Amino acid sequence: MAKGKDVPELVRAGQRLEDEVARLEALSRSVRKIPLDSEKNITRAAQELKEALALPERLGGGLQALAAAMEQMQSRQQAALEPLSAHAQKIQERAVQLGTYMHAFAELGNAAGATTALLKTEGGDRNAIVEQAQQELAKILERARSLAEDARGNDFPDVAREADALRQRVATLRKRLDEGPKA
């Protein structure tokens, strides 16, 4: 075991207390093993008994030191946990915000898919279908641009990048529709 300041006070206090309890246990065994059949043995047993009876006071001091070290450990624990509470709130807020962005992104993807499906419909007035698709694509472009800017402003670069990519794909599709024949 490391010595001195490398060892936390809680460990040192616990080790001192353990040493005192071990000493008490050893004295207890020793006193009980001494045969009480001579003056010398009785005197020795009385001295060891006196020493053993003095240990509870030292054990009390050891317990107080251990309690103080435990209080210090509890204070350290609290000092580490308090900032986590504030950070947990921030994590929760960011997760909710990310969920909102992801929901908005999914809605954009669904709208783009629906518009693409509209363009694949057969029959009907083709010019009207293309015009309706262009209007929907314009709305999707604006929502994707807005989502990307908002996500970028709130430090969600992945969402911003994905929204920009969707915006570019939709812009390309819209450009092809503008350039293509309407007949």
N, C-alpha and C positions, 0 to 999 in steps of 0.2 A: 504494500500500500504506500502511496506517495506520502511524504511528510510535509508539515508546515502549511504554508499558504496555498499549496496546490490542492489540498484536501478541504472540501467545504466544511464550514463550522458545524453543520448538522451531522456530518459523518464523524468529525472529531469528538463532538459531545456524545454521540451515540457510542463511540468506541470507548471513551472514558467511563461512561456508565456501564457498558458491558464488562470492562475490566474490573470495576468495583463489584459488580454482581458476581462475577467469576471468583473474585477474592473471597467474598462472603460465603459462597458455596463451598469453596475449598476449606475455609476455616470451620464451617459447620461440620463438614465430614471429618476433619482432623480432630476437632474437639470430641466428637462422638466416638472416635476410635481409641482415644487415650484411655487405658485402663485406670480406673480410679482406685488403685491398690497401694499407693505409696504417697508420701508427702511430696516427693519430687514430681510425680505424675499429676497429683491434684493441683499443685502450684502451677505447673505448665498448662493444665486444662483451664484453670482460672484465668491465666494471662491471655490465652487464646480466646476464651469466652469474652473477656473484657475487650479485646481487639475486635472481635466479631460484633459485639454490641455497639461499638463506636462507628461501624460502617454504615448503619442506616442514616446517620446524619450526613455522611459524605454522599450516600446515595441520593438523599434529598437534594443536596446541592447539584448533583449530576442531573437529576430529573429537572431541576429548575433551568439548568444550562441547556438541556435538551429542549425544554419547552420554549425557551427564548430563541433557540436556533430554529425551531419549527415555526414560530411566529415570523421570524425573518424570512423563512422559506415561503410562508403564506403571503407575505408582503411582496416578495419577488414574483410569485405566481400571479397575484392580482395585478401587479405592474405590467406583466406580460399579457394578461387577458384583456385589460381595459382598452388598449389600442385595437385589439382584434374585434371588439364589439363595434367600434366605429367602422372598421374596415369591412366587417360582415354586412353592415348596412349598405356600404358603397357597392359591394359585390352584388347584393340583391338588387339594388337600383340599376346597376349596369346590366344584369341578367334580364331584368324586365325591359329595359330599353332595347337590348339586343333582340329580345323576343318580339317587340313591337316592329323593329326594322325587318326581321325575318318574315313576319306576317305580311308586312307591306310588300316585301320583295316577292313573296309567294303570290300575292294578289296580282302583282304586275306580270308575273310569269303566266298565271292563269288567263289574264286578260290578253296577253300576247298569243297564247295558245288558242283562245277563242277567236281572235281576229284571224289568225292563220287558218283555222278551220272554216271561218266564214269565206275566206278567199278560195277555199277548195270546194265550196258548194257548187253543184251543177244547176243549171237552169236559172231562171229569173233574169232580171235586168243586170247584166254584167257591170255596166257603168255605175249603177246604183250601189252594187256590192262593193266595187273598188272604192267608190267615194266614201261609203260608210267605213270601210276598212281604213282608209287614209285618216278619217276623223278619229277613229279609235286609236290608231297608231300615234297620232299627234298627242292625244291625251296620255298615252303610255309613255311617250318620249318625255313629256313635261313631268310626269310623276317620277320617272326614273331619274331625271336630272335633279329634281328636288330631293329625292331620297338620297342620291349620291352626295349632294352638297351637305345635307343635314348630317348624314353619317360621317362624312369627312370632318365636319365642324365639331362633332361630338366624339371624335377620335375612335371611329370604327372603320379603319381602312379596308378591311376585307369586304364589309358590306358596301362601302363606297365603290370599291373596285368591281364587285359583281353587278351593282346597279349601273355603273358606267358601261360595263360589257354588254348588259342587256340593252341599254340605251343605244349603243353603237349597232347592235344587231337589228334593233327595230328601225333605226335611222336608215340602215342599208336596205331593209325591206321596203320602207316607205319610198326611198329614192328609186328603187326598181319599179315600184308601182307608178311613180310619177313619170318615169321614162317609158314605161311599157304602153302598148296600145290599149285603148279603152274599149275597143270594139270586140 
